[in-house]
Amino acid sequence: MKRNEHSIPDASALTSWRKSTYSGGSSGSCLEVNDSALPSRIPVRDSKNPAGPAITFAAPAWTAFVTSLGRTRP
């Protein structure tokens, strides 16, 4: 699995992907996150293309993003 700083070309090389509990059921329009694969980076991929690339985010940036989403829910 070749990696660069911001992406993983074949996301299927990683295991333990999960979808949000808020995802739209079986529509397939969802992102998947793997927050256990890499210690300092969080890979995110399109659930419709599991063998496609994953974009990685620095762990603190991902935490800030997820935290901000929690603040925007009604």
PQR file with spaces between the fields and no chain letter, atoms N, CA, C, O and H, PARSE charges and radii, in Angstrom:
ATOM       1  N    MET     1       0.854   -1.173    0.000 -0.4000 1.5000
ATOM       2  CA   MET     1       0.000    0.000    0.000 -0.0000 2.0000
ATOM       3  C    MET     1       0.897    1.232    0.000  0.5500 1.7000
ATOM       4  O    MET     1       1.580    1.503    0.988 -0.5500 1.4000
ATOM       5  N    LYS     2       0.898    1.962   -1.076 -0.4000 1.5000
ATOM       6  CA   LYS     2       1.672    3.177   -1.179 -0.0000 2.0000
ATOM       7  C    LYS     2       0.885    4.329   -0.575  0.5500 1.7000
ATOM       8  O    LYS     2      -0.301    4.494   -0.862 -0.5500 1.4000
ATOM       9  H    LYS     2       0.343    1.742   -1.878  0.4000 1.0000
ATOM      10  N    ARG     3       1.536    5.117    0.253 -0.4000 1.5000
ATOM      11  CA   ARG     3       0.869    6.256    0.896 -0.0000 2.0000
ATOM      12  C    ARG     3       1.670    7.518    0.653  0.5500 1.7000
ATOM      13  O    ARG     3       2.898    7.481    0.573 -0.5500 1.4000
ATOM      14  H    ARG     3       2.499    4.983    0.486  0.4000 1.0000
ATOM      15  N    ASN     4       0.976    8.623    0.538 -0.4000 1.5000
ATOM      16  CA   ASN     4       1.656    9.898    0.641 -0.0000 2.0000
ATOM      17  C    ASN     4       1.054   10.611    1.835  0.5500 1.7000
ATOM      18  O    ASN     4       0.269   10.009    2.568 -0.5500 1.4000
ATOM      19  H    ASN     4      -0.022    8.652    0.604  0.4000 1.0000
ATOM      20  N    GLU     5       1.386   11.837    2.050 -0.4000 1.5000
ATOM      21  CA   GLU     5       0.959   12.524    3.261 -0.0000 2.0000
ATOM      22  C    GLU     5      -0.548   12.736    3.342  0.5500 1.7000
ATOM      23  O    GLU     5      -1.087   12.812    4.446 -0.5500 1.4000
ATOM      24  H    GLU     5       2.023   12.325    1.454  0.4000 1.0000
ATOM      25  N    HIS     6      -1.248   12.833    2.208 -0.4000 1.5000
ATOM      26  CA   HIS     6      -2.652   13.220    2.236 -0.0000 2.0000
ATOM      27  C    HIS     6      -3.624   12.217    1.631  0.5500 1.7000
ATOM      28  O    HIS     6      -4.827   12.476    1.604 -0.5500 1.4000
ATOM      29  H    HIS     6      -0.810   12.771    1.311  0.4000 1.0000
ATOM      30  N    SER     7      -3.142   11.091    1.150 -0.4000 1.5000
ATOM      31  CA   SER     7      -4.070   10.133    0.561 -0.0000 2.0000
ATOM      32  C    SER     7      -3.507    8.720    0.593  0.5500 1.7000
ATOM      33  O    SER     7      -2.307    8.502    0.762 -0.5500 1.4000
ATOM      34  H    SER     7      -2.165   10.880    1.172  0.4000 1.0000
ATOM      35  N    ILE     8      -4.417    7.773    0.423 -0.4000 1.5000
ATOM      36  CA   ILE     8      -4.076    6.358    0.295 -0.0000 2.0000
ATOM      37  C    ILE     8      -4.734    5.907   -1.007  0.5500 1.7000
ATOM      38  O    ILE     8      -5.962    5.909   -1.096 -0.5500 1.4000
ATOM      39  H    ILE     8      -5.392    7.950    0.285  0.4000 1.0000
ATOM      40  N    PRO     9      -3.958    5.524   -2.014 -0.5600 1.5000
ATOM      41  CA   PRO     9      -4.533    5.216   -3.329  0.2800 2.0000
ATOM      42  C    PRO     9      -5.580    4.100   -3.322  0.5500 1.7000
ATOM      43  O    PRO     9      -6.583    4.199   -4.029 -0.5500 1.4000
ATOM      44  N    ASP    10      -5.365    3.039   -2.538 -0.4000 1.5000
ATOM      45  CA   ASP    10      -6.313    1.924   -2.485 -0.0000 2.0000
ATOM      46  C    ASP    10      -6.788    1.756   -1.045  0.5500 1.7000
ATOM      47  O    ASP    10      -6.133    1.097   -0.238 -0.5500 1.4000
ATOM      48  H    ASP    10      -4.550    2.958   -1.964  0.4000 1.0000
ATOM      49  N    ALA    11      -7.926    2.355   -0.735 -0.4000 1.5000
ATOM      50  CA   ALA    11      -8.441    2.351    0.632 -0.0000 2.0000
ATOM      51  C    ALA    11      -8.851    0.970    1.108  0.5500 1.7000
ATOM      52  O    ALA    11      -8.986    0.755    2.312 -0.5500 1.4000
ATOM      53  H    ALA    11      -8.458    2.890   -1.391  0.4000 1.0000
ATOM      54  N    SER    12      -9.053    0.026    0.194 -0.4000 1.5000
ATOM      55  CA   SER    12      -9.449   -1.323    0.607 -0.0000 2.0000
ATOM      56  C    SER    12      -8.309   -2.051    1.319  0.5500 1.7000
ATOM      57  O    SER    12      -8.531   -3.093    1.936 -0.5500 1.4000
ATOM      58  H    SER    12      -8.944    0.201   -0.785  0.4000 1.0000
ATOM      59  N    ALA    13      -7.105   -1.517    1.241 -0.4000 1.5000
ATOM      60  CA   ALA    13      -5.977   -2.122    1.932 -0.0000 2.0000
ATOM      61  C    ALA    13      -6.101   -1.988    3.450  0.5500 1.7000
ATOM      62  O    ALA    13      -5.432   -2.706    4.192 -0.5500 1.4000
ATOM      63  H    ALA    13      -6.924   -0.670    0.740  0.4000 1.0000
ATOM      64  N    LEU    14      -6.945   -1.083    3.906 -0.4000 1.5000
ATOM      65  CA   LEU    14      -7.182   -0.904    5.337 -0.0000 2.0000
ATOM      66  C    LEU    14      -8.461   -1.623    5.749  0.5500 1.7000
ATOM      67  O    LEU    14      -9.387   -1.760    4.950 -0.5500 1.4000
ATOM      68  H    LEU    14      -7.489   -0.499    3.302  0.4000 1.0000
ATOM      69  N    THR    15      -8.509   -2.071    6.975 -0.4000 1.5000
ATOM      70  CA   THR    15      -9.718   -2.700    7.509 -0.0000 2.0000
ATOM      71  C    THR    15     -10.337   -1.775    8.554  0.5500 1.7000
ATOM      72  O    THR    15      -9.767   -0.734    8.879 -0.5500 1.4000
ATOM      73  H    THR    15      -7.757   -1.959    7.625  0.4000 1.0000
ATOM      74  N    SER    16     -11.474   -2.143    9.065 -0.4000 1.5000
ATOM      75  CA   SER    16     -12.167   -1.425   10.148 -0.0000 2.0000
ATOM      76  C    SER    16     -12.796   -0.104    9.731  0.5500 1.7000
ATOM      77  O    SER    16     -12.821    0.847   10.513 -0.5500 1.4000
ATOM      78  H    SER    16     -11.937   -2.988    8.801  0.4000 1.0000
ATOM      79  N    TRP    17     -13.300   -0.039    8.512 -0.4000 1.5000
ATOM      80  CA   TRP    17     -14.029    1.146    8.066 -0.0000 2.0000
ATOM      81  C    TRP    17     -15.405    1.161    8.723  0.5500 1.7000
ATOM      82  O    TRP    17     -15.987    0.106    8.976 -0.5500 1.4000
ATOM      83  H    TRP    17     -13.280   -0.811    7.877  0.4000 1.0000
ATOM      84  N    ARG    18     -15.923    2.351    8.999 -0.4000 1.5000
ATOM      85  CA   ARG    18     -17.272    2.454    9.555 -0.0000 2.0000
ATOM      86  C    ARG    18     -17.984    3.669    8.977  0.5500 1.7000
ATOM      87  O    ARG    18     -17.366    4.674    8.626 -0.5500 1.4000
ATOM      88  H    ARG    18     -15.451    3.208    8.793  0.4000 1.0000
ATOM      89  N    LYS    19     -19.306    3.540    8.891 -0.4000 1.5000
ATOM      90  CA   LYS    19     -20.155    4.643    8.432 -0.0000 2.0000
ATOM      91  C    LYS    19     -20.773    5.325    9.645  0.5500 1.7000
ATOM      92  O    LYS    19     -20.885    4.735   10.719 -0.5500 1.4000
ATOM      93  H    LYS    19     -19.808    2.724    9.176  0.4000 1.0000
ATOM      94  N    SER    20     -21.158    6.541    9.458 -0.4000 1.5000
ATOM      95  CA   SER    20     -21.868    7.259   10.497 -0.0000 2.0000
ATOM      96  C    SER    20     -23.205    6.600   10.773  0.5500 1.7000
ATOM      97  O    SER    20     -23.823    6.041    9.867 -0.5500 1.4000
ATOM      98  H    SER    20     -21.067    7.021    8.585  0.4000 1.0000
ATOM      99  N    THR    21     -23.652    6.661   12.006 -0.4000 1.5000
ATOM     100  CA   THR    21     -24.987    6.165   12.337 -0.0000 2.0000
ATOM     101  C    THR    21     -26.061    7.049   11.732  0.5500 1.7000
ATOM     102  O    THR    21     -27.234    6.678   11.709 -0.5500 1.4000
ATOM     103  H    THR    21     -23.149    7.115   12.742  0.4000 1.0000
ATOM     104  N    TYR    22     -25.670    8.215   11.242 -0.4000 1.5000
ATOM     105  CA   TYR    22     -26.602    9.133   10.596 -0.0000 2.0000
ATOM     106  C    TYR    22     -26.657    8.944    9.083  0.5500 1.7000
ATOM     107  O    TYR    22     -27.350    9.694    8.396 -0.5500 1.4000
ATOM     108  H    TYR    22     -24.717    8.518   11.261  0.4000 1.0000
ATOM     109  N    SER    23     -25.934    7.948    8.551 -0.4000 1.5000
ATOM     110  CA   SER    23     -25.916    7.745    7.101 -0.0000 2.0000
ATOM     111  C    SER    23     -27.290    7.324    6.595  0.5500 1.7000
ATOM     112  O    SER    23     -28.141    6.875    7.364 -0.5500 1.4000
ATOM     113  H    SER    23     -25.371    7.338    9.109  0.4000 1.0000
ATOM     114  N    GLY    24     -27.486    7.472    5.322 -0.4000 1.5000
ATOM     115  CA   GLY    24     -28.800    7.256    4.713 -0.0000 2.0000
ATOM     116  C    GLY    24     -29.158    5.816    4.427  0.5500 1.7000
ATOM     117  O    GLY    24     -29.678    5.542    3.346 -0.5500 1.4000
ATOM     118  H    GLY    24     -26.795    7.836    4.697  0.4000 1.0000
ATOM     119  N    GLY    25     -28.921    4.906    5.296 -0.4000 1.5000
ATOM     120  CA   GLY    25     -29.335    3.521    5.092 -0.0000 2.0000
ATOM     121  C    GLY    25     -28.574    2.852    3.971  0.5500 1.7000
ATOM     122  O    GLY    25     -27.343    2.861    3.965 -0.5500 1.4000
ATOM     123  H    GLY    25     -28.498    5.128    6.174  0.4000 1.0000
ATOM     124  N    SER    26     -29.289    2.267    3.015 -0.4000 1.5000
ATOM     125  CA   SER    26     -28.649    1.511    1.941 -0.0000 2.0000
ATOM     126  C    SER    26     -28.455    2.320    0.666  0.5500 1.7000
ATOM     127  O    SER    26     -28.159    1.751   -0.385 -0.5500 1.4000
ATOM     128  H    SER    26     -30.289    2.259    3.019  0.4000 1.0000
ATOM     129  N    SER    27     -28.616    3.633    0.740 -0.4000 1.5000
ATOM     130  CA   SER    27     -28.493    4.444   -0.472 -0.0000 2.0000
ATOM     131  C    SER    27     -27.068    4.473   -1.018  0.5500 1.7000
ATOM     132  O    SER    27     -26.867    4.747   -2.201 -0.5500 1.4000
ATOM     133  H    SER    27     -28.856    4.095    1.593  0.4000 1.0000
ATOM     134  N    GLY    28     -26.075    4.193   -0.169 -0.4000 1.5000
ATOM     135  CA   GLY    28     -24.700    4.178   -0.619 -0.0000 2.0000
ATOM     136  C    GLY    28     -24.048    5.541   -0.687  0.5500 1.7000
ATOM     137  O    GLY    28     -22.868    5.642   -1.024 -0.5500 1.4000
ATOM     138  H    GLY    28     -26.239    3.970    0.792  0.4000 1.0000
ATOM     139  N    SER    29     -24.779    6.582   -0.378 -0.4000 1.5000
ATOM     140  CA   SER    29     -24.235    7.939   -0.421 -0.0000 2.0000
ATOM     141  C    SER    29     -23.686    8.313    0.948  0.5500 1.7000
ATOM     142  O    SER    29     -24.328    9.025    1.720 -0.5500 1.4000
ATOM     143  H    SER    29     -25.737    6.500   -0.104  0.4000 1.0000
ATOM     144  N    CYS    30     -22.510    7.828    1.228 -0.4000 1.5000
ATOM     145  CA   CYS    30     -21.971    8.048    2.559 -0.0000 2.0000
ATOM     146  C    CYS    30     -20.450    8.041    2.518  0.5500 1.7000
ATOM     147  O    CYS    30     -19.836    7.485    1.608 -0.5500 1.4000
ATOM     148  H    CYS    30     -21.988    7.250    0.601  0.4000 1.0000
ATOM     149  N    LEU    31     -19.869    8.664    3.510 -0.4000 1.5000
ATOM     150  CA   LEU    31     -18.441    8.570    3.720 -0.0000 2.0000
ATOM     151  C    LEU    31     -18.196    7.525    4.784  0.5500 1.7000
ATOM     152  O    LEU    31     -19.034    7.295    5.657 -0.5500 1.4000
ATOM     153  H    LEU    31     -20.368    9.117    4.250  0.4000 1.0000
ATOM     154  N    GLU    32     -17.041    6.899    4.702 -0.4000 1.5000
ATOM     155  CA   GLU    32     -16.620    5.969    5.736 -0.0000 2.0000
ATOM     156  C    GLU    32     -15.319    6.489    6.336  0.5500 1.7000
ATOM     157  O    GLU    32     -14.491    7.077    5.640 -0.5500 1.4000
ATOM     158  H    GLU    32     -16.361    7.086    3.994  0.4000 1.0000
ATOM     159  N    VAL    33     -15.154    6.269    7.612 -0.4000 1.5000
ATOM     160  CA   VAL    33     -13.966    6.727    8.329 -0.0000 2.0000
ATOM     161  C    VAL    33     -13.273    5.525    8.955  0.5500 1.7000
ATOM     162  O    VAL    33     -13.911    4.538    9.319 -0.5500 1.4000
ATOM     163  H    VAL    33     -15.826    5.791    8.177  0.4000 1.0000
ATOM     164  N    ASN    34     -11.972    5.630    9.070 -0.4000 1.5000
ATOM     165  CA   ASN    34     -11.192    4.573    9.692 -0.0000 2.0000
ATOM     166  C    ASN    34     -10.314    5.239   10.747  0.5500 1.7000
ATOM     167  O    ASN    34      -9.185    5.639   10.466 -0.5500 1.4000
ATOM     168  H    ASN    34     -11.454    6.432    8.774  0.4000 1.0000
ATOM     169  N    ASP    35     -10.835    5.351   11.943 -0.4000 1.5000
ATOM     170  CA   ASP    35     -10.099    6.065   12.979 -0.0000 2.0000
ATOM     171  C    ASP    35      -9.215    5.160   13.837  0.5500 1.7000
ATOM     172  O    ASP    35      -8.818    5.536   14.940 -0.5500 1.4000
ATOM     173  H    ASP    35     -11.753    5.026   12.171  0.4000 1.0000
ATOM     174  N    SER    36      -8.912    3.973   13.327 -0.4000 1.5000
ATOM     175  CA   SER    36      -8.014    3.083   14.065 -0.0000 2.0000
ATOM     176  C    SER    36      -6.822    2.619   13.233  0.5500 1.7000
ATOM     177  O    SER    36      -5.972    1.886   13.738 -0.5500 1.4000
ATOM     178  H    SER    36      -9.235    3.667   12.431  0.4000 1.0000
ATOM     179  N    ALA    37      -6.744    3.026   11.988 -0.4000 1.5000
ATOM     180  CA   ALA    37      -5.701    2.505   11.095 -0.0000 2.0000
ATOM     181  C    ALA    37      -4.344    3.175   11.271  0.5500 1.7000
ATOM     182  O    ALA    37      -3.317    2.497   11.286 -0.5500 1.4000
ATOM     183  H    ALA    37      -7.435    3.622   11.578  0.4000 1.0000
ATOM     184  N    LEU    38      -4.331    4.460   11.400 -0.4000 1.5000
ATOM     185  CA   LEU    38      -3.081    5.214   11.465 -0.0000 2.0000
ATOM     186  C    LEU    38      -3.083    6.087   12.717  0.5500 1.7000
ATOM     187  O    LEU    38      -4.111    6.679   13.042 -0.5500 1.4000
ATOM     188  H    LEU    38      -5.166    5.011   11.388  0.4000 1.0000
ATOM     189  N    PRO    39      -1.975    6.181   13.416 -0.5600 1.5000
ATOM     190  CA   PRO    39      -1.983    6.916   14.684  0.2800 2.0000
ATOM     191  C    PRO    39      -2.183    8.427   14.562  0.5500 1.7000
ATOM     192  O    PRO    39      -2.803    9.031   15.437 -0.5500 1.4000
ATOM     193  N    SER    40      -1.685    9.037   13.519 -0.4000 1.5000
ATOM     194  CA   SER    40      -1.758   10.499   13.444 -0.0000 2.0000
ATOM     195  C    SER    40      -2.608   11.015   12.281  0.5500 1.7000
ATOM     196  O    SER    40      -2.808   12.224   12.159 -0.5500 1.4000
ATOM     197  H    SER    40      -1.182    8.547   12.807  0.4000 1.0000
ATOM     198  N    ARG    41      -3.107   10.126   11.431 -0.4000 1.5000
ATOM     199  CA   ARG    41      -3.913   10.517   10.278 -0.0000 2.0000
ATOM     200  C    ARG    41      -5.226    9.743   10.305  0.5500 1.7000
ATOM     201  O    ARG    41      -5.253    8.586   10.725 -0.5500 1.4000
ATOM     202  H    ARG    41      -2.944    9.144   11.530  0.4000 1.0000
ATOM     203  N    ILE    42      -6.316   10.368    9.859 -0.4000 1.5000
ATOM     204  CA   ILE    42      -7.627    9.721    9.812 -0.0000 2.0000
ATOM     205  C    ILE    42      -8.040    9.587    8.345  0.5500 1.7000
ATOM     206  O    ILE    42      -8.335   10.591    7.697 -0.5500 1.4000
ATOM     207  H    ILE    42      -6.294   11.308    9.517  0.4000 1.0000
ATOM     208  N    PRO    43      -8.065    8.361    7.811 -0.5600 1.5000
ATOM     209  CA   PRO    43      -8.496    8.159    6.426  0.2800 2.0000
ATOM     210  C    PRO    43     -10.028    8.237    6.301  0.5500 1.7000
ATOM     211  O    PRO    43     -10.760    7.759    7.168 -0.5500 1.4000
ATOM     212  N    VAL    44     -10.484    8.840    5.217 -0.4000 1.5000
ATOM     213  CA   VAL    44     -11.910    8.955    4.897 -0.0000 2.0000
ATOM     214  C    VAL    44     -12.079    8.553    3.439  0.5500 1.7000
ATOM     215  O    VAL    44     -11.310    8.985    2.581 -0.5500 1.4000
ATOM     216  H    VAL    44      -9.890    9.228    4.512  0.4000 1.0000
ATOM     217  N    ARG    45     -13.103    7.711    3.150 -0.4000 1.5000
ATOM     218  CA   ARG    45     -13.310    7.266    1.775 -0.0000 2.0000
ATOM     219  C    ARG    45     -14.793    7.327    1.417  0.5500 1.7000
ATOM     220  O    ARG    45     -15.657    7.438    2.286 -0.5500 1.4000
ATOM     221  H    ARG    45     -13.728    7.359    3.848  0.4000 1.0000
ATOM     222  N    ASP    46     -15.061    7.251    0.129 -0.4000 1.5000
ATOM     223  CA   ASP    46     -16.420    7.205   -0.405 -0.0000 2.0000
ATOM     224  C    ASP    46     -16.906    5.762   -0.306  0.5500 1.7000
ATOM     225  O    ASP    46     -16.259    4.855   -0.830 -0.5500 1.4000
ATOM     226  H    ASP    46     -14.359    7.161   -0.577  0.4000 1.0000
ATOM     227  N    SER    47     -18.032    5.542    0.357 -0.4000 1.5000
ATOM     228  CA   SER    47     -18.524    4.171    0.543 -0.0000 2.0000
ATOM     229  C    SER    47     -18.905    3.494   -0.766  0.5500 1.7000
ATOM     230  O    SER    47     -18.938    2.265   -0.835 -0.5500 1.4000
ATOM     231  H    SER    47     -18.557    6.279    0.783  0.4000 1.0000
ATOM     232  N    LYS    48     -19.192    4.272   -1.806 -0.4000 1.5000
ATOM     233  CA   LYS    48     -19.543    3.689   -3.106 -0.0000 2.0000
ATOM     234  C    LYS    48     -18.317    3.176   -3.847  0.5500 1.7000
ATOM     235  O    LYS    48     -18.456    2.443   -4.826 -0.5500 1.4000
ATOM     236  H    LYS    48     -19.165    5.270   -1.750  0.4000 1.0000
ATOM     237  N    ASN    49     -17.121    3.543   -3.403 -0.4000 1.5000
ATOM     238  CA   ASN    49     -15.888    3.161   -4.082 -0.0000 2.0000
ATOM     239  C    ASN    49     -14.856    2.695   -3.040  0.5500 1.7000
ATOM     240  O    ASN    49     -13.851    3.373   -2.828 -0.5500 1.4000
ATOM     241  H    ASN    49     -17.008    4.139   -2.608  0.4000 1.0000
ATOM     242  N    PRO    50     -15.093    1.555   -2.395 -0.5600 1.5000
ATOM     243  CA   PRO    50     -14.209    1.124   -1.308  0.2800 2.0000
ATOM     244  C    PRO    50     -12.775    0.826   -1.724  0.5500 1.7000
ATOM     245  O    PRO    50     -11.876    0.876   -0.885 -0.5500 1.4000
ATOM     246  N    ALA    51     -12.539    0.519   -2.982 -0.4000 1.5000
ATOM     247  CA   ALA    51     -11.173    0.263   -3.446 -0.0000 2.0000
ATOM     248  C    ALA    51     -10.529    1.519   -4.007  0.5500 1.7000
ATOM     249  O    ALA    51      -9.379    1.490   -4.446 -0.5500 1.4000
ATOM     250  H    ALA    51     -13.269    0.478   -3.664  0.4000 1.0000
ATOM     251  N    GLY    52     -11.259    2.609   -3.995 -0.4000 1.5000
ATOM     252  CA   GLY    52     -10.718    3.876   -4.489 -0.0000 2.0000
ATOM     253  C    GLY    52      -9.832    4.528   -3.445  0.5500 1.7000
ATOM     254  O    GLY    52      -9.481    3.907   -2.442 -0.5500 1.4000
ATOM     255  H    GLY    52     -12.193    2.633   -3.640  0.4000 1.0000
ATOM     256  N    PRO    53      -9.477    5.760   -3.678 -0.5600 1.5000
ATOM     257  CA   PRO    53      -8.575    6.439   -2.753  0.2800 2.0000
ATOM     258  C    PRO    53      -9.278    6.880   -1.468  0.5500 1.7000
ATOM     259  O    PRO    53     -10.498    7.039   -1.423 -0.5500 1.4000
ATOM     260  N    ALA    54      -8.484    7.067   -0.454 -0.4000 1.5000
ATOM     261  CA   ALA    54      -8.949    7.671    0.792 -0.0000 2.0000
ATOM     262  C    ALA    54      -8.145    8.952    0.995  0.5500 1.7000
ATOM     263  O    ALA    54      -6.946    8.996    0.717 -0.5500 1.4000
ATOM     264  H    ALA    54      -7.493    6.938   -0.491  0.4000 1.0000
ATOM     265  N    ILE    55      -8.796    9.960    1.468 -0.4000 1.5000
ATOM     266  CA   ILE    55      -8.123   11.203    1.844 -0.0000 2.0000
ATOM     267  C    ILE    55      -7.841   11.110    3.331  0.5500 1.7000
ATOM     268  O    ILE    55      -8.690   10.654    4.096 -0.5500 1.4000
ATOM     269  H    ILE    55      -9.770    9.925    1.694  0.4000 1.0000
ATOM     270  N    THR    56      -6.663   11.535    3.746 -0.4000 1.5000
ATOM     271  CA   THR    56      -6.343   11.491    5.160 -0.0000 2.0000
ATOM     272  C    THR    56      -6.289   12.900    5.737  0.5500 1.7000
ATOM     273  O    THR    56      -5.886   13.856    5.074 -0.5500 1.4000
ATOM     274  H    THR    56      -5.973   11.905    3.124  0.4000 1.0000
ATOM     275  N    PHE    57      -6.704   12.991    6.976 -0.4000 1.5000
ATOM     276  CA   PHE    57      -6.698   14.251    7.708 -0.0000 2.0000
ATOM     277  C    PHE    57      -5.857   14.085    8.963  0.5500 1.7000
ATOM     278  O    PHE    57      -5.825   13.003    9.550 -0.5500 1.4000
ATOM     279  H    PHE    57      -7.031   12.215    7.514  0.4000 1.0000
ATOM     280  N    ALA    58      -5.185   15.135    9.373 -0.4000 1.5000
ATOM     281  CA   ALA    58      -4.473   15.095   10.641 -0.0000 2.0000
ATOM     282  C    ALA    58      -5.498   14.837   11.741  0.5500 1.7000
ATOM     283  O    ALA    58      -6.597   15.390   11.708 -0.5500 1.4000
ATOM     284  H    ALA    58      -5.212   16.013    8.895  0.4000 1.0000
ATOM     285  N    ALA    59      -5.143   14.002   12.714 -0.4000 1.5000
ATOM     286  CA   ALA    59      -6.079   13.624   13.772 -0.0000 2.0000
ATOM     287  C    ALA    59      -6.697   14.842   14.475  0.5500 1.7000
ATOM     288  O    ALA    59      -7.907   14.838   14.700 -0.5500 1.4000
ATOM     289  H    ALA    59      -4.250   13.553   12.741  0.4000 1.0000
ATOM     290  N    PRO    60      -5.932   15.882   14.832 -0.5600 1.5000
ATOM     291  CA   PRO    60      -6.554   17.040   15.478  0.2800 2.0000
ATOM     292  C    PRO    60      -7.547   17.771   14.570  0.5500 1.7000
ATOM     293  O    PRO    60      -8.558   18.286   15.047 -0.5500 1.4000
ATOM     294  N    ALA    61      -7.267   17.818   13.276 -0.4000 1.5000
ATOM     295  CA   ALA    61      -8.190   18.470   12.336 -0.0000 2.0000
ATOM     296  C    ALA    61      -9.488   17.679   12.221  0.5500 1.7000
ATOM     297  O    ALA    61     -10.568   18.269   12.172 -0.5500 1.4000
ATOM     298  H    ALA    61      -6.446   17.399   12.888  0.4000 1.0000
ATOM     299  N    TRP    62      -9.397   16.352   12.176 -0.4000 1.5000
ATOM     300  CA   TRP    62     -10.593   15.516   12.099 -0.0000 2.0000
ATOM     301  C    TRP    62     -11.433   15.669   13.367  0.5500 1.7000
ATOM     302  O    TRP    62     -12.657   15.776   13.293 -0.5500 1.4000
ATOM     303  H    TRP    62      -8.521   15.873   12.216  0.4000 1.0000
ATOM     304  N    THR    63     -10.779   15.680   14.522 -0.4000 1.5000
ATOM     305  CA   THR    63     -11.493   15.859   15.790 -0.0000 2.0000
ATOM     306  C    THR    63     -12.213   17.193   15.824  0.5500 1.7000
ATOM     307  O    THR    63     -13.360   17.265   16.265 -0.5500 1.4000
ATOM     308  H    THR    63      -9.785   15.593   14.581  0.4000 1.0000
ATOM     309  N    ALA    64     -11.561   18.248   15.366 -0.4000 1.5000
ATOM     310  CA   ALA    64     -12.193   19.571   15.334 -0.0000 2.0000
ATOM     311  C    ALA    64     -13.391   19.571   14.388  0.5500 1.7000
ATOM     312  O    ALA    64     -14.422   20.165   14.702 -0.5500 1.4000
ATOM     313  H    ALA    64     -10.629   18.190   15.008  0.4000 1.0000
ATOM     314  N    PHE    65     -13.269   18.922   13.250 -0.4000 1.5000
ATOM     315  CA   PHE    65     -14.361   18.843   12.285 -0.0000 2.0000
ATOM     316  C    PHE    65     -15.568   18.123   12.882  0.5500 1.7000
ATOM     317  O    PHE    65     -16.689   18.628   12.818 -0.5500 1.4000
ATOM     318  H    PHE    65     -12.431   18.440   12.995  0.4000 1.0000
ATOM     319  N    VAL    66     -15.340   16.951   13.460 -0.4000 1.5000
ATOM     320  CA   VAL    66     -16.436   16.171   14.036 -0.0000 2.0000
ATOM     321  C    VAL    66     -17.074   16.921   15.201  0.5500 1.7000
ATOM     322  O    VAL    66     -18.295   16.908   15.350 -0.5500 1.4000
ATOM     323  H    VAL    66     -14.429   16.541   13.512  0.4000 1.0000
ATOM     324  N    THR    67     -16.275   17.562   16.010 -0.4000 1.5000
ATOM     325  CA   THR    67     -16.795   18.347   17.137 -0.0000 2.0000
ATOM     326  C    THR    67     -17.678   19.488   16.636  0.5500 1.7000
ATOM     327  O    THR    67     -18.729   19.764   17.215 -0.5500 1.4000
ATOM     328  H    THR    67     -15.283   17.573   15.889  0.4000 1.0000
ATOM     329  N    SER    68     -17.251   20.148   15.564 -0.4000 1.5000
ATOM     330  CA   SER    68     -18.043   21.267   15.026 -0.0000 2.0000
ATOM     331  C    SER    68     -19.368   20.778   14.453  0.5500 1.7000
ATOM     332  O    SER    68     -20.356   21.510   14.500 -0.5500 1.4000
ATOM     333  H    SER    68     -16.398   19.923   15.094  0.4000 1.0000
ATOM     334  N    LEU    69     -19.417   19.566   13.916 -0.4000 1.5000
ATOM     335  CA   LEU    69     -20.675   19.024   13.413 -0.0000 2.0000
ATOM     336  C    LEU    69     -21.667   18.813   14.547  0.5500 1.7000
ATOM     337  O    LEU    69     -22.864   19.043   14.375 -0.5500 1.4000
ATOM     338  H    LEU    69     -18.615   18.971   13.878  0.4000 1.0000
ATOM     339  N    GLY    70     -21.190   18.386   15.681 -0.4000 1.5000
ATOM     340  CA   GLY    70     -22.048   18.173   16.826 -0.0000 2.0000
ATOM     341  C    GLY    70     -22.696   19.467   17.298  0.5500 1.7000
ATOM     342  O    GLY    70     -23.795   19.445   17.852 -0.5500 1.4000
ATOM     343  H    GLY    70     -20.218   18.200   15.821  0.4000 1.0000
ATOM     344  N    ARG    71     -22.037   20.571   17.087 -0.4000 1.5000
ATOM     345  CA   ARG    71     -22.578   21.876   17.488 -0.0000 2.0000
ATOM     346  C    ARG    71     -23.634   22.391   16.547  0.5500 1.7000
ATOM     347  O    ARG    71     -24.413   23.266   16.925 -0.5500 1.4000
ATOM     348  H    ARG    71     -21.144   20.589   16.637  0.4000 1.0000
ATOM     349  N    THR    72     -23.691   21.867   15.299 -0.4000 1.5000
ATOM     350  CA   THR    72     -24.617   22.393   14.310 -0.0000 2.0000
ATOM     351  C    THR    72     -25.937   21.640   14.250  0.5500 1.7000
ATOM     352  O    THR    72     -26.849   22.065   13.542 -0.5500 1.4000
ATOM     353  H    THR    72     -23.058   21.156   14.992  0.4000 1.0000
ATOM     354  N    ARG    73     -26.061   20.541   14.969 -0.4000 1.5000
ATOM     355  CA   ARG    73     -27.318   19.771   14.944 -0.0000 2.0000
ATOM     356  C    ARG    73     -28.388   20.499   15.722  0.5500 1.7000
ATOM     357  O    ARG    73     -28.113   21.101   16.759 -0.5500 1.4000
ATOM     358  H    ARG    73     -25.320   20.196   15.545  0.4000 1.0000
ATOM     359  N    PRO    74     -29.624   20.444   15.216 -0.5600 1.5000
ATOM     360  CA   PRO    74     -30.726   21.106   15.919  0.2800 2.0000
ATOM     361  C    PRO    74     -31.085   20.403   17.209  0.5500 1.7000
ATOM     362  O    PRO    74     -31.994   20.838   17.917 -0.5500 1.4000
